[in-house]
Amino acid sequence: MNKEILSETAVYSGEIKLPEGVEINSETLRADVLSYTSEPNNFPFSRSVDILNTYIRDFFMLKHRRFLIKKDTVGSIYKPNEQSLPVIEVDPMDLRNSVDYVLLYGVKVDKNSCNVVIEYDDNKFKNKFFETGLNTNHFVMFPAHLVYRITPNLSSQQNYILTFTYESK
């Protein structure tokens, strides 16, 4: 008996664990998100964004043999009790030129204050949901064709989240 896997929907998540001496400056990233949300244009380049992207791309290449090309970076701030609308990062009318993965990174997110909810179909079972927490220095990465949303911020502080999109080769 042979088994062939025709498709797979994988969600990658974890904590960013950098080598000693290399660190992401979360205060600089938080300031970048604040600057980006007040005047939305291109997200500012910073050493911390570069370190984070290099870590994700290298890890993904080593563990999953896929090369990621960063396409876009967006910063978001969620006030207490604020949540996102459902989001999908692909253009359904132009799938060939759409991004392949979405990565959400907690720049400054109070512990257990919000979750990421991802909607998916499991063959004949439609409209299923996968929910995972998002905390400071943690990430969640998943295929860009999936609809996702950030649940209400349950803390009394603002949550700062970076969204990266990637093309896969």
DRENZADREN-414512 format. One record per residue: residue in one letter; y, x, z of N, C-alpha, C, O in turn; residue number from 0. Coordinates in pm, whole numbers, plus 32768, in hexadecimal, padded with zeros to 4 digits. Atoms other than C-alpha are relative to their C-alpha. Example, Ala and Ser with C-alpha at 12.3 -4.5 7.8 and 13.67 -1.06 7.14 Angstrom:
% residues 2
(r 'A',(7F89,8059,8000),(7E3E,84CE,830C),(8078,805A,8000),(8076,80C2,8042),0)
(r 'S',(7F89,7FAE,7FFA),(7F96,8557,82CA),(806D,7FB3,8049),(80DC,7FE6,805A),1)
% end
This chain:
% residues 169
(r 'M',(7F8A,8055,8000),(8000,8000,8000),(807C,8059,8000),(8087,80B4,8053),0)
(r 'N',(7F83,7FB5,8009),(8155,808B,7F9B),(8072,7FAC,8036),(8071,7F32,802F),1)
(r 'K',(7F88,8044,7FCF),(82A0,8038,8039),(8079,8043,7FC1),(8088,80BD,7FC6),2)
(r 'E',(7F82,7FD0,803A),(83ED,805B,7F84),(8071,7FB7,8046),(8070,7F3C,804F),3)
(r 'I',(7F8A,803C,7FC2),(8535,801F,803A),(8066,7FE8,7F92),(8095,8047,7F53),4)
(r 'L',(7FA4,8024,806C),(8619,7F67,7F4A),(8091,8007,802A),(80E8,802A,7FDA),5)
(r 'S',(7F76,7FF6,7FCF),(8750,7F57,801F),(7FFE,8012,8097),(7F9C,7FF5,80DB),6)
(r 'E',(7FF4,7FE7,7F71),(87CB,7FB5,8176),(8092,7FF0,8026),(80EB,801E,7FDE),7)
(r 'T',(7F7A,800B,7FCB),(88FC,7F5B,8240),(8000,804A,8084),(7FC4,801E,80E6),8)
(r 'A',(7FFE,7FAC,7F89),(8943,806B,833E),(808C,8002,803C),(80F0,8005,7FF5),9)
(r 'V',(7F84,7FEE,7FB6),(8A4F,807E,8449),(7FF1,8080,804F),(7F8F,8093,8098),10)
(r 'Y',(8001,7F7F,7FB9),(8AA0,81D8,84D1),(806B,7FF9,806C),(80DA,7FC9,8053),11)
(r 'S',(7F9C,8002,7F95),(8B4E,81FE,861F),(7FE3,8071,8061),(7F75,80A9,8063),12)
(r 'G',(8013,7F98,7F9C),(8B81,82F6,8732),(8083,8037,8032),(80EF,8007,8011),13)
(r 'E',(7F8D,7FBB,7FC8),(8C69,83D9,87ED),(8019,807E,7FAD),(7FBB,80BE,7F7F),14)
(r 'I',(7FDD,7F85,8046),(8D23,84F5,8743),(7FF1,8072,8064),(803E,807A,80C5),15)
(r 'K',(8018,7F8D,7FA7),(8C9B,8631,87EA),(801A,8080,7FB1),(7FC6,80AD,7F63),16)
(r 'L',(7FD6,7F8A,8049),(8D53,875F,8768),(7FD6,807F,8048),(7FBE,807E,80C1),17)
(r 'P',(8021,7F80,7FC1),(8CFF,88CD,87A5),(806E,802A,8062),(80E1,7FFE,8057),18)
(r 'E',(7FA1,7FCF,7F9E),(8DA9,897C,88C7),(8075,8046,7FBA),(8060,8094,7F5D),19)
(r 'G',(7F89,7FC3,803C),(8F0D,89E2,8871),(803E,7FAD,7F91),(80AE,7FC9,7F67),20)
(r 'V',(7FCA,8059,8068),(8F39,88D1,876A),(8012,7F77,8040),(7FB3,7F40,8079),21)
(r 'E',(7FEA,8083,7FC3),(8FD8,878E,87DD),(805E,7FAB,7FAB),(80B1,7FDD,7F5F),22)
(r 'I',(7FAA,8061,8041),(907C,8656,8758),(806B,7FDA,8065),(804D,7FB1,80D5),23)
(r 'N',(7F91,8022,7FA9),(91D3,861B,87ED),(801A,7F6A,7FF3),(805A,7F3D,7F94),24)
(r 'S',(7FF6,8091,800A),(91C4,84A7,8836),(8090,7FCE,800E),(80B3,7F67,7FD6),25)
(r 'E',(7F74,8029,7FF3),(9334,8495,889A),(804B,800F,7F7C),(809E,7FBB,7F5A),26)
(r 'T',(7FC3,7FEE,8084),(939F,8521,8747),(7FD0,7F92,7FA1),(8020,7F5A,7F56),27)
(r 'L',(8035,806B,8055),(92B7,842A,8698),(803E,7F79,8024),(805F,7F29,7FCC),28)
(r 'R',(7FC3,807E,7FD3),(9340,830D,876A),(8090,7FF5,7FCB),(80BA,7F8B,7F9D),29)
(r 'A',(7F77,7FFE,8035),(94A3,8372,8708),(8000,7FEA,7F69),(8058,7FA6,7F35),30)
(r 'D',(800B,8015,8091),(9437,8381,8599),(7FE5,7F6E,7FE0),(8020,7F37,7F81),31)
(r 'V',(801D,808E,8016),(93A8,8220,85B0),(807E,7FAD,8019),(809D,7F52,7FCC),32)
(r 'L',(7F84,8047,7FE0),(94E9,81A6,8654),(8067,8010,7F91),(80A8,7FB0,7F6A),33)
(r 'S',(7FA4,7FE5,806E),(95B9,824A,8544),(7FD6,7FB5,7F82),(8029,7F7B,7F3D),34)
(r 'Y',(8034,8042,8078),(94D8,81BD,8431),(8018,7F69,8005),(803C,7F2C,7FA1),35)
(r 'T',(7FF1,8091,7FF6),(94EA,8058,84B5),(8091,7FD4,7FFB),(80AF,7F63,7FD5),36)
(r 'S',(7F73,8026,8006),(9664,805F,84D1),(8038,800D,7F72),(8092,7FC2,7F4C),37)
(r 'E',(7FD8,7FEF,808C),(9690,80DB,8368),(7F85,801C,7FAC),(7F69,808F,7F8C),38)
(r 'P',(807D,7FEA,8049),(954C,80A2,82A6),(8015,8041,7F77),(804C,8003,7F1C),39)
(r 'N',(8009,7FBA,807F),(952D,81A1,8192),(7F82,8055,8008),(7F1E,8024,803D),40)
(r 'N',(8077,7FAC,7FF1),(9435,82BF,8179),(7FF4,802E,8090),(8057,8052,80D0),41)
(r 'F',(8016,7FD2,7F77),(9398,831A,82C5),(8020,8095,8006),(7FF7,80E0,7FAE),42)
(r 'P',(7FD8,7F73,7FFA),(942A,8468,8338),(7F89,805E,8010),(7F2A,8040,8059),43)
(r 'F',(8068,7F9C,7FF1),(9351,859C,8312),(8012,8046,8087),(8082,8065,80AF),44)
(r 'S',(7FFB,7FB4,7F83),(92F9,8645,845A),(7F7F,8050,800E),(7F1A,8033,7FCF),45)
(r 'R',(8075,7FAB,7FE7),(920A,874E,84D5),(7F8F,7FAD,803C),(7F1A,7FC1,8019),46)
(r 'S',(8066,8053,7FBF),(9154,864B,85AB),(7FB8,7FA6,7F9C),(7F3F,7F94,7FA5),47)
(r 'V',(803F,8053,8068),(9117,8564,847F),(7FA3,8056,7FAB),(7F35,802C,7F88),48)
(r 'D',(8052,7FA5,804F),(9095,868D,83BA),(7F81,8029,804A),(7F15,802C,800F),49)
(r 'I',(8075,7FDC,7FAF),(8FAC,86F8,84D7),(7F9E,7F8B,8004),(7F25,7F9F,7FF3),50)
(r 'L',(8055,8077,7FF9),(8F27,8595,84F9),(7FB7,7FE7,7F7C),(7F3F,7FCE,7F7B),51)
(r 'N',(803E,8016,8083),(8EE9,856C,8382),(7F9B,806C,7FDE),(7F31,804E,7FA7),52)
(r 'T',(805E,7F92,8019),(8E44,86C1,8366),(7F80,7FEC,8051),(7F12,7FFF,801D),53)
(r 'Y',(8075,8019,7FAB),(8D5E,866E,848A),(7FA8,7F92,7FC4),(7F2F,7FA3,7FB8),54)
(r 'I',(804C,8071,8036),(8CF7,851E,83F4),(7FBC,8026,7F7D),(7F45,800C,7F6A),55)
(r 'R',(8039,7FDB,8081),(8CC5,85A6,8294),(7F8E,8065,800F),(7F26,8056,7FCF),56)
(r 'D',(8068,7F9B,7FEB),(8BFE,86D7,830B),(7F84,7FC4,8042),(7F14,7FE0,8019),57)
(r 'F',(806F,8041,7FBB),(8B28,8608,83F8),(7FB1,7FA8,7FA0),(7F36,7FAA,7F9F),58)
(r 'F',(8042,805B,805D),(8ADF,8507,82EB),(7FB1,804D,7F96),(7F43,8025,7F71),59)
(r 'M',(8045,7FAE,8063),(8A83,8614,81EF),(7F80,803E,803C),(7F17,803E,7FFC),60)
(r 'L',(8074,7FC0,7FC1),(8999,86C6,82E3),(7F91,7F9B,8021),(7F1C,7FB6,8008),61)
(r 'K',(8064,8061,7FD1),(88EC,858F,836A),(7FCF,7FA1,7F94),(7F5C,7F74,7F99),62)
(r 'H',(8023,8069,805F),(88ED,84A6,823D),(8009,8029,7F6D),(7FF1,7FD8,7F14),63)
(r 'R',(7FFE,7FC7,8088),(891A,8586,810B),(805A,7FB2,7F9F),(803A,7FA3,7F2A),64)
(r 'R',(7F9E,8045,8053),(8A47,84C3,808C),(8087,8043,8014),(80AD,8063,8085),65)
(r 'F',(7F7C,7FC2,7FFB),(8B99,8559,8038),(8069,7F92,8004),(8069,7F3A,7FAE),66)
(r 'L',(7F97,8065,7FF1),(8CC4,848B,80AD),(8086,8037,7FD4),(80AA,80A9,7FF3),67)
(r 'I',(7F78,7FDE,802A),(8E1C,8492,800D),(805E,7F9B,803F),(8053,7F23,8025),68)
(r 'K',(7FA2,805A,7FBD),(8F35,8404,80E3),(8060,7FC4,7F9B),(809B,800C,7F4A),69)
(r 'K',(7FA8,8045,805D),(8FFE,8300,8026),(8082,7FD2,8044),(80EE,7FE8,800E),70)
(r 'D',(7F89,8039,7FC2),(90ED,825B,811C),(7FF5,8009,8098),(7F87,800C,80D0),71)
(r 'T',(7FF7,8000,7F6E),(915E,8268,8286),(8068,7F99,8028),(80D6,7F96,7FF1),72)
(r 'V',(7FA5,8069,7FCF),(91FD,8144,833E),(7FFA,8001,8098),(7F8F,800C,80D3),73)
(r 'G',(7FFA,8009,7F6F),(9271,8130,84A5),(8021,7F72,802B),(8072,7F2F,7FEB),74)
(r 'S',(7FE7,8088,7FCD),(926C,7FEC,856F),(8015,8004,8096),(7FD8,8055,80DD),75)
(r 'I',(7FE9,8011,7F71),(92EE,7F87,86C4),(7FE0,7F70,8023),(8010,7F13,7FE2),76)
(r 'Y',(8023,8086,7FD1),(925A,7E5F,877D),(8037,7FEE,808D),(800E,8033,80EB),77)
(r 'K',(7FC5,801F,7F7E),(9328,7DD0,889A),(7F9A,7FB2,8052),(7F36,7F84,801C),78)
(r 'P',(805C,8051,7FAF),(927D,7D22,89C0),(7FEB,7F76,7FC4),(804A,7F34,7F9B),79)
(r 'N',(802E,8080,8038),(91BF,7BED,8947),(800C,7FF6,7F69),(7FEF,7F8D,7F31),80)
(r 'E',(7FF4,8003,8092),(9202,7C4A,87DB),(7F7C,802B,7FC1),(7F35,8080,7FF5),81)
(r 'Q',(8079,7FE0,804A),(90E6,7C57,86E0),(8021,800A,7F6C),(808E,7FE2,7F41),82)
(r 'S',(7FE9,7FF8,808F),(90C1,7C9E,856F),(7FCB,7F83,7FBA),(7F78,7F3A,7FF0),83)
(r 'L',(803B,8064,8058),(9081,7BA8,845B),(7F83,803E,7FC3),(7F74,80B8,7FC8),84)
(r 'P',(8072,7FC4,8047),(8F37,7BD3,839D),(8032,8056,7F8B),(808E,8030,7F43),85)
(r 'V',(7FD6,7F9F,8065),(8F55,7CFF,82B3),(7F88,8029,7FAC),(7F19,8037,7FDF),86)
(r 'I',(8063,7FC4,8058),(8E92,7D76,8185),(804B,8069,7FAD),(80B5,804C,7F75),87)
(r 'E',(7FB8,7F90,803E),(8EEF,7EC7,80ED),(7FE7,800E,7F6A),(8030,8057,7F27),88)
(r 'V',(801C,7FF4,808F),(8E54,7E9F,7F93),(804C,7F95,7FB3),(8072,7F2D,7FE9),89)
(r 'D',(7FC7,8063,805B),(8EEE,7DED,7E6D),(7F89,7FBE,7FB9),(7F4B,7FFE,7F64),90)
(r 'P',(8075,803F,803C),(8DE1,7CEE,7E09),(8006,7FF8,7F68),(7F9F,7FE8,7F26),91)
(r 'M',(7FF2,8006,8091),(8E6E,7CEA,7CA8),(7FF9,808B,7FBF),(7FFC,8096,7F44),92)
(r 'D',(8007,7F77,8034),(8E58,7E66,7C84),(7FAA,8057,805D),(7FDB,80B8,8096),93)
(r 'L',(8059,7FB8,7FA5),(8D2A,7EE0,7D49),(7FEC,8092,7FD7),(7FDC,80E9,802D),94)
(r 'R',(8016,7F77,8030),(8D01,8015,7C6E),(8069,8062,8036),(8048,80D4,8056),95)
(r 'N',(7F93,7FA8,7FD2),(8E52,80A2,7CDE),(8025,7FEA,8092),(8089,8020,80C1),96)
(r 'S',(7FE4,801A,7F74),(8E45,8024,7E44),(7FC4,806D,8059),(7F6D,80B8,802F),97)
(r 'V',(8035,7F9F,7F9F),(8E06,80F8,7F78),(7F74,7FD7,802B),(7F4B,7F64,8019),98)
(r 'D',(808A,8018,7FD8),(8CA7,8117,8005),(7FEE,7FEB,8097),(7F99,7F9E,80C1),99)
(r 'Y',(800E,8008,7F6F),(8CD8,8140,817E),(8086,7FEB,8044),(80EF,8012,8012),100)
(r 'V',(7F8E,8012,7FA6),(8DC9,80DA,8290),(7FDD,8043,8083),(7F6E,8034,80B5),101)
(r 'L',(8014,7FC3,7F7D),(8DF3,81A4,83CF),(8073,7FD5,8059),(80E8,7FE5,8035),102)
(r 'L',(7F9D,8024,7F9C),(8EA8,811F,8500),(7FF5,8065,8071),(7F88,807E,80A5),103)
(r 'Y',(7FFD,7F9A,7F97),(8F12,8225,8600),(805E,7FD4,806E),(80D1,7FB0,8054),104)
(r 'G',(7FAD,8024,7F8D),(8F93,81D8,875C),(8058,8073,802A),(8029,80D2,8069),105)
(r 'V',(7FA2,7F97,7FD9),(90C9,82AD,878B),(801C,7FF4,8095),(800D,8055,80E0),106)
(r 'K',(7FEB,801D,7F73),(9123,820E,88D8),(7FDA,7F6E,8014),(8028,7F13,7FF8),107)
(r 'V',(8037,8086,7FEE),(904D,80E2,892F),(7FC5,7FFA,808D),(7F69,8044,80AD),108)
(r 'D',(8035,800E,7F79),(9012,8074,8A95),(7F6D,7FDA,7FFB),(7F43,7F8C,7FA5),109)
(r 'K',(8090,8017,7FFD),(8EA0,806F,8AED),(7FE2,7F6B,800E),(801B,7F24,8061),110)
(r 'N',(802F,808B,8002),(8DF6,7F21,8AA4),(806F,7F9A,7FE7),(8064,7F27,8011),111)
(r 'S',(7F92,805D,8018),(8F3E,7E87,8A2E),(7FF6,7FB7,7F7B),(8031,7F4D,7F69),112)
(r 'C',(8011,8045,8080),(8ED7,7E31,88C9),(7F7D,802B,7FBE),(7F44,8093,7FDF),113)
(r 'N',(8079,7FE4,804C),(8DAF,7E26,87DF),(801D,7FF6,7F6B),(8082,7FBD,7F42),114)
(r 'V',(7FFE,8011,8091),(8D74,7E43,866B),(7F8E,7FA1,7FDF),(7F1B,7FBA,8006),115)
(r 'V',(8065,8061,802A),(8CBB,7D18,85D9),(7FF0,800D,7F69),(8050,7FFE,7F1D),116)
(r 'I',(801F,7FEC,808E),(8C11,7D53,8488),(7FA5,7F8F,7FD3),(7F3D,7F76,800F),117)
(r 'E',(804F,806E,8038),(8B8F,7C31,83B8),(7FA7,8036,7F91),(7FD4,8084,7F3E),118)
(r 'Y',(805D,7FD1,8067),(8A5A,7C6D,82E0),(7F98,7F94,7FE3),(7F87,7F36,8030),119)
(r 'D',(806F,8058,8025),(893D,7BBA,822F),(7F80,8050,800A),(7F7C,80C5,7FE2),120)
(r 'D',(8082,7FC0,7FF3),(87D2,7C0D,8279),(7F9B,7FAE,7FAE),(7F50,7F5C,7FE2),121)
(r 'N',(8053,804A,805F),(871D,7B8B,8144),(801C,7F6B,800A),(808A,7F40,7FE6),122)
(r 'K',(7FE9,8090,7FFE),(86F2,7A15,817E),(8053,7FD2,8078),(807C,7F5F,807F),123)
(r 'F',(7FB0,8023,7F8A),(87AD,7A1F,82CA),(8090,802A,7FE7),(80B1,80A0,7FEB),124)
(r 'K',(7F75,7FE6,8024),(891E,7A00,8275),(805A,7FF8,807B),(8036,7FBF,80E2),125)
(r 'N',(7F98,8006,7F99),(8A55,7A2E,8349),(7FD1,8031,8089),(7FE9,7FF1,80EF),126)
(r 'K',(8027,7FC1,7F82),(89BE,7B10,8450),(8071,805C,802C),(80C2,8087,7FDA),127)
(r 'F',(7F95,7FAD,7FC9),(8A9E,7BDE,8533),(7FC7,8073,8052),(7F67,8062,809C),128)
(r 'F',(801F,7F8B,7FAE),(8A84,7D3A,85C7),(8080,8022,804B),(80EA,802E,800F),129)
(r 'E',(7F8A,7FE4,7FAF),(8B70,7D86,86E7),(7FEA,8081,804F),(7F82,8094,808D),130)
(r 'T',(8007,7F82,7FB8),(8BB7,7EDB,877A),(8088,8020,803B),(80EF,7FFB,8004),131)
(r 'G',(7F83,7FDB,7FBE),(8CBB,7F65,8868),(8046,8072,7FB8),(8008,80BF,7F6E),132)
(r 'L',(7FB0,7F91,8035),(8DD2,8050,8801),(8056,8033,8072),(80A5,7FE8,80AB),133)
(r 'N',(7FB6,7FC2,7F93),(8E62,8140,8901),(804A,807B,7FCC),(8039,80A3,7F59),134)
(r 'T',(7FB8,7F86,8024),(8F45,8270,88FE),(7F9E,806D,7FD7),(7F3A,8083,801B),135)
(r 'N',(804E,7F91,8037),(8EB3,8390,8830),(7F75,7FD7,7FD0),(7F1C,802B,7FC4),136)
(r 'H',(807C,8032,803A),(8D98,82B6,87A9),(801E,7FC7,7F75),(8090,7FA3,7F57),137)
(r 'F',(7FF0,8035,8087),(8D5F,8241,8645),(7F91,7F9F,7FDE),(7F26,7FA0,801B),138)
(r 'V',(8062,805A,803C),(8CA9,8132,8584),(8015,800A,7F6A),(8085,7FFA,7F3A),139)
(r 'M',(7FF6,7FF4,8091),(8C5D,8163,8411),(7F96,7FA7,7FC1),(7F24,7FA3,7FEF),140)
(r 'F',(805B,8060,803E),(8BBE,8062,8329),(8028,7FED,7F6E),(8096,8015,7F46),141)
(r 'P',(7FDF,8017,808D),(8BB0,7FFA,81BA),(807C,7FA8,7FF1),(808F,7F47,803B),142)
(r 'A',(7F80,8043,8013),(8D00,7F81,8137),(7FF4,7F72,7FCA),(8056,7F27,7FCE),143)
(r 'H',(800F,8088,8034),(8C70,7E44,809B),(7FEA,7F99,806F),(7FE6,7F21,8055),144)
(r 'L',(8015,805A,7F8F),(8C38,7DB1,81F7),(8086,7FD2,8039),(80E5,8020,8042),145)
(r 'V',(7F8A,8038,7FBF),(8D3B,7CCE,8297),(7FFB,8027,8094),(7F92,801D,80D4),146)
(r 'Y',(7FFC,7FDB,7F73),(8DAD,7D46,83ED),(8081,7FCF,803F),(80E0,7FA9,7FFA),147)
(r 'R',(7F87,8022,7FB6),(8EA8,7CF4,84FB),(7FFC,8045,8088),(7F92,8069,80BB),148)
(r 'I',(7FF1,7FC9,7F7A),(8F28,7D80,8642),(8016,7F8A,805E),(806D,7F37,8046),149)
(r 'T',(7FF4,806F,7FA1),(8EFB,7C94,876B),(8081,800F,8053),(80BF,807A,8051),150)
(r 'P',(7F85,7FF9,7FB1),(901E,7C42,8856),(7FFF,8075,8064),(7F9A,8094,80A2),151)
(r 'N',(7FED,7F93,7FA2),(90A4,7D63,8925),(8006,7FC5,808D),(8066,7F7E,80AF),152)
(r 'L',(800A,8039,7F7A),(903C,7D0B,8A89),(804B,8050,806A),(8050,8026,80DE),153)
(r 'S',(7FBA,7FAD,7F9E),(9106,7E20,8B2F),(8094,7FD9,8006),(80C3,7F87,7FB8),154)
(r 'S',(7F71,8018,7FF4),(9270,7E1E,8B9E),(8050,8069,7FB4),(80CB,8065,7FB4),155)
(r 'Q',(7FC1,7F96,804E),(92BB,7F4F,8AC3),(7FE9,7FE8,7F6B),(7F91,7F9C,7F44),156)
(r 'Q',(8014,8008,8090),(92E0,7F71,894B),(7F8B,8059,7FD7),(7F77,80C5,8010),157)
(r 'N',(806D,7FB1,8038),(91B0,7FEB,8887),(802E,8039,7F79),(8068,7FF2,7F28),158)
(r 'Y',(7FDC,7FBA,807B),(91E7,80EB,876F),(7F81,8023,7FB5),(7F2A,8067,7FEA),159)
(r 'I',(807A,7FED,804F),(90E3,80F1,865A),(8025,8035,7F76),(8082,8004,7F36),160)
(r 'L',(7FF1,7FCC,8088),(90CC,81BF,851A),(7F91,7FC8,7FAA),(7F1F,7FBE,7FD7),161)
(r 'T',(8062,802E,8061),(901D,8135,83E8),(8002,8061,7F8B),(806A,8076,7F4D),162)
(r 'F',(800F,7FA7,8072),(8F9C,8229,82E2),(7FA4,7FBC,7F9C),(7F44,7F79,7FC2),163)
(r 'T',(805E,802D,8068),(8EFF,81C9,8196),(7FD0,8079,7FB3),(801A,80D9,7F9D),164)
(r 'Y',(8040,7F90,8043),(8E10,82AC,80DB),(7FB7,7FD3,7F83),(7F80,7F64,7F7D),165)
(r 'E',(8056,800E,8074),(8D71,82C7,7F88),(7F89,805C,8018),(7F99,80C9,8050),166)
(r 'S',(807A,7FB1,7FEB),(8C0B,8349,7F8D),(7FCC,8036,7F7C),(7FC7,7FEF,7F18),167)
(r 'K',(803A,7FC0,8078),(8B78,843D,7E92),(7F76,8034,8020),(7F33,806D,7FC9),168)
% end
